[in-house]
């Protein structure tokens, strides 16, 4: 079992830095999250981005195992205390040959001050998606008539031909030629 750490360690500024990082990753991708609990997905993201998971000493499988080990039975998230427990579990693997305290300190220095890296990435993808939709050069059929060359919508003018209320089908050329003598 891990030796007891002096309580001063947990009250140091380092700890609040780690807790800040924990909260940032905890709310990542979930706007309703309080920041007090972290999902397995975000835990694994955090471990990846902070370098806790290096793919050699600590793999994604290790991360999943530890996550499931420290979380409350039946829960889908871990809180900060459980997160600290997870770090204790992992630091020995990640920093072999260091004392438990040193390994844990080293682990926390990987994490402090970090935040999820893909902040802003979602904005970029949205732009691309909309650009494709509004690129009128790719439009076909009657839709291409609804925009002028600059891509500005013509409004009703582009759809004028769609509202012929004579009751005749569009391609029917004999409108008004019906012989009235019957």
C-alpha positions in Angstrom: 0.0 0.0 0.0 1.1 3.5 -0.7 2.8 5.3 2.3 0.9 8.2 3.8 1.9 11.5 2.4 2.3 14.5 4.7 -0.9 16.5 4.6 1.1 19.6 3.7 1.6 18.1 0.3 -2.1 18.1 -0.4 -2.5 21.7 0.7 0.4 23.0 -1.4 -0.2 25.2 -4.4 0.9 22.2 -6.6 -2.3 20.4 -5.5 -4.6 23.2 -6.5 -2.8 23.3 -9.9 -3.5 19.6 -10.3 -7.1 20.1 -9.2 -7.5 22.9 -11.8 -6.3 20.6 -14.5 -8.6 17.8 -13.2 -11.6 20.2 -13.4 -10.7 21.4 -16.9 -10.5 17.8 -18.2 -13.6 16.8 -16.2 -15.9 19.3 -18.0 -14.3 18.7 -21.4 -16.9 17.9 -24.0 -19.7 18.1 -21.4 -21.1 21.5 -20.8 -23.3 20.3 -18.0 -20.5 18.7 -16.0 -19.8 20.2 -12.6 -16.0 19.6 -12.9 -16.1 17.4 -9.7 -16.4 14.1 -11.5 -14.5 12.8 -14.5 -15.6 10.2 -17.0 -13.3 7.3 -18.1 -13.1 8.9 -21.6 -11.9 12.2 -20.2 -9.6 10.5 -17.6 -7.9 8.7 -20.5 -7.7 11.9 -22.5 -6.1 13.7 -19.6 -3.6 10.9 -19.1 -2.7 10.9 -22.8 -2.3 14.6 -23.1 -0.4 15.1 -19.9 2.0 12.3 -20.8 1.0 10.0 -18.0 0.2 7.4 -20.6 3.4 7.0 -22.6 2.4 3.9 -24.5 5.2 1.9 -22.9 5.2 1.9 -19.1 1.6 3.0 -19.0 -0.8 2.1 -21.8 -4.4 2.9 -22.4 -5.3 -0.5 -20.9 -3.5 0.4 -17.7 -5.5 3.6 -17.6 -8.8 1.8 -18.0 -7.9 -0.8 -15.4 -6.9 1.8 -12.8 -10.0 3.9 -13.6 -12.3 1.0 -13.0 -10.3 0.1 -9.8 -10.6 3.5 -8.1 -14.2 4.4 -9.1 -17.1 3.7 -6.9 -18.9 0.4 -7.8 -21.6 1.2 -10.3 -20.4 4.7 -10.9 -19.4 6.0 -14.3 -17.1 8.8 -13.0 -14.4 9.4 -10.5 -14.0 12.4 -8.2 -10.8 14.2 -7.3 -10.0 12.0 -4.4 -10.4 8.8 -6.5 -8.3 10.5 -9.2 -5.5 11.0 -6.7 -5.8 7.3 -5.8 -5.5 6.5 -9.5 -2.4 8.7 -9.8 -0.8 6.7 -6.9 -1.6 3.5 -8.7 -0.1 4.7 -11.9 3.0 6.7 -10.7 4.9 3.6 -9.7 4.5 2.2 -13.2 5.3 5.4 -15.0 8.3 6.4 -12.8 9.9 3.1 -11.9 12.8 3.4 -9.5 11.5 6.5 -7.8 10.2 6.5 -4.2 6.4 6.6 -4.1 6.5 10.3 -3.0 8.9 11.2 -5.8 6.9 9.3 -8.4 3.7 11.0 -7.3 5.3 14.4 -7.3 6.6 13.7 -10.8 3.2 12.5 -11.9 1.5 15.7 -10.6 4.1 17.9 -12.3 3.1 16.3 -15.6 -0.5 17.4 -14.9 -0.4 20.7 -13.2 -1.4 23.7 -15.3 -2.6 21.5 -18.2 -5.9 21.8 -20.1 -7.5 19.9 -22.9 -5.5 20.6 -26.0 -8.2 20.6 -28.6 -9.9 23.8 -27.4 -11.0 25.6 -30.5 -10.7 22.6 -32.8 -14.5 22.2 -32.9 -14.9 25.7 -34.3 -12.7 24.9 -37.3 -14.6 21.8 -38.3 -18.0 23.6 -38.2 -16.7 26.2 -40.7 -15.6 23.5 -43.1 -19.0 21.8 -42.9 -21.0 24.9 -43.6 -18.7 26.0 -46.4 -19.4 22.8 -48.3 -23.1 23.3 -47.9 -23.1 26.8 -49.2 -20.8 26.3 -52.1 -23.3 26.9 -54.9 -21.0 25.6 -57.6 -21.7 22.1 -56.4 -25.5 22.6 -56.6 -27.4 20.9 -59.4 -30.9 21.0 -60.9 -33.4 23.7 -59.9 -31.3 24.6 -56.8 -28.6 26.2 -58.7 -31.1 28.7 -60.1 -31.6 30.0 -56.6 -28.3 31.7 -56.2 -26.4 34.2 -58.3 -22.7 33.8 -59.2 -21.5 35.3 -55.9 -23.5 32.7 -54.0 -26.0 35.2 -52.7 -29.5 33.7 -52.6 -32.0 35.1 -55.1 -34.9 34.5 -52.7 -38.2 34.0 -54.4 -36.9 35.0 -57.8 -34.9 31.8 -58.0 -38.0 29.8 -57.3 -40.5 31.7 -59.5 -40.9 29.0 -62.0 -42.1 26.6 -59.3 -45.4 28.3 -58.7 -47.4 28.0 -61.9 -50.9 27.6 -60.6 -52.6 26.9 -63.9 -53.1 23.3 -62.8 -51.0 22.0 -65.6 -48.0 19.8 -65.1 -44.7 21.7 -65.8 -43.8 20.0 -69.0 -47.3 20.1 -70.5 -47.2 22.3 -73.5 -50.9 22.3 -74.4 -52.1 24.7 -71.6 -55.1 26.7 -72.9 -55.6 24.6 -76.1 -58.4 22.5 -74.8 -61.3 22.6 -77.3 -64.2 24.3 -75.6 -66.9 22.7 -77.9 -67.5 19.6 -75.7 
